């Protein structure tokens, strides 16, 4: 736990200075090298299937705050809220042999995993919550990934400053047993502020990787040409690390 706390604090300090450093070519090269080292060291020192800490119910935070988008008003999202998300669909596509289009009921009928974990935000706060949903690996196996697939991209309903939010992970994190498509928080349907009706939980990475308002999961061979090519909304705009392992 001390190591995890240190990495969260270090990540926050790192991101705080990213914008200034990333303004120069030399700075970009340093940041890219640091991210590559971080990812390699993390994967070398920690078993790829090692679990993030899980907690008893007594540790659940009394309030799990929202962050970033907390009530999207763009596109069809307000209509879906009015309908109680009855017509929400999650698309699973890209480099797959069997594309899927899943309703919330479809997702609830899949085998479920419940985990009580700590959410660590790059801004320095944390909260513990109980999340329930199917493992992402169940969806990917049902869709039958192509051998060319290397990354999983998460598409979202929220639009910030004219750009749709998105995130991505590699197949190691996509198939981690604690990577789930969560529809429930603390035994209740996911609140809007926390990403209703679906959000990712990628428990060994910082909070900005846990994409909210999830609409699609896309298998791709490369992140080039998606957004600005850095693998995520904040990675494109603020120099956040693509690999945010803790």
ABEGO torsion letter per residue (X at the ends): XAAAAAAAAAAAAAAAAAAAAAABAAAAAAAAAAAAAAAAAAAAABBAABBBBBBBAAABBABBBBBEBABBABEAAAAAAAAGGAABBBBBBEBBABBBBBBAAAAAABBBBBBBBBBBBAAGBBBBBBBBEBBAAAAAAAAGBBAABABBBBBBABBBGGBBBBBBBBAAAAABAABBBBABBGGBBBBAAAGOABBBBBAABBAAABBBGBABBBBBABABGBEAGAGBAAAAAAGBBABABX
